[in-house]
Every structure is written in structure tokens, then in C-alpha cells.
Amino acid sequence: MKEAMRQRLWGMMDGVQRERAGRDPKWQRLEKECQALHGVFRKRHLGNPRLRAEVLRLVDAYGAFSEYRGKTQFYLGLQIGLELGRLEI
């Protein structure tokens, strides 16, 4: 039951995040900046696939850690809210 509820809540958060991305100018600016930097990196290091692979592994590791940290913070907040009786599900 707990896992099903977590999955539902996480799905709702993903939906809100996608909706916000379409309306948030800062989000859009940061996304474009990331895409531009990625394009420059790929062109600059086109002849070095080992470096690109290593950088991708590093970025993936940081991304996974960041996502896990965000989920942990979300669930901690949810748990605190439930324990305080201020949030009903």
C-alpha cells in the first residue's frame, strides 16, 4: 500500500513539474543553457568518445543522487505532515 501511494504521489509530482516547465521562464532558460553547453561539449570533444562516455557516467551519477535526494526530502516532508495530522490522504 505504501509503495503504491508513493508511486501515485511521485507521478503527480512529475505531472506538476512538466506543467511548470512549460510556463516557467527560468526553467526554460536553464534548459536551453544546458542544451547549448551540451552541444558545444559534443562538438569540442567529438574525437574523444572515451572522455564523453566518462563525463556521461559522471553526470548520470550526480543526476541519480540529486533525484534520490529530492525524493527523500519529499517523502520526509510527507511523513512529517502525516504525523502531524495536517495532511489527509
N, C-alpha and C positions, 0 to 999 in steps of 0.2 A: 504494500500500500504506500509506504513512504517513498519508494523509488518511483512509482507511477506518478505521485504528486510532484516529486522533484522534476520529472521529465515534462509534465504539463506546465509547471511554472517556468522552467527553462525555455520551453517552446514559446510561451507568452513573451518572455524577455527578448528572445530572438526576433519575434514579430515587431515588438516595440522598437527595437534597435534598427531594424530595416526601415521602418516607417520614419524614424527620426533621421536616418541617413539621407533620405530624400528631401528633407526640409531644413536641415542644419547646415548653414554656410561654412562654419568652421570644419565640420566633418568632411564636407565636400572638398574644401581647400586642402586639408590634411591628406585626404585620399589621393587627390591629384598630385600633391607633392611627393607622396610615396611612389606613385606610378612613374613620375618623371625621374626620380632618383634611381628607381629600378631599371628604367630604360637606359640611362647614362651608364650605370654599372655594367649592364649586359654588353653594351657597345664597347666600353673601355676594356673589358676582360673577355671578349668573345673567344680569343685564342687560348684561354686557360680554363677548361671545363673542371679541372680538379679544384681550383680556387672557388669557382662558382658553386660547386657541389658542397664544399666545406662551409661557405657562407650560408647557403640554404639550410644546412643542418643546424648551424648556429641560430639563425632566425627562427627556425621551427622550434628549437628548444626554448628560446625566450618566449615565443608565442604560446606554446603549451603551458609554460609556467605562468604566464600572465593570465591566460584563460582560467587555469585552475585556481589561481589566487582570487580572481574575480568571482568565480562560483563559490569559493569558500566564504568570501565576505558576504555574498548574497545570502547563502544558507545560514550563516551566523546571524545576520540581521533578521531573517525569517524566524529562526529559532527563538531569538530574544523576544520578538514580537508575539509569538505564540505563547511563550512562557509568561509574558506579562499580561496576556489575555486581551491584548489590544487588536489582535488580528484574528479574524474568524475565517476559516476555510470550510 
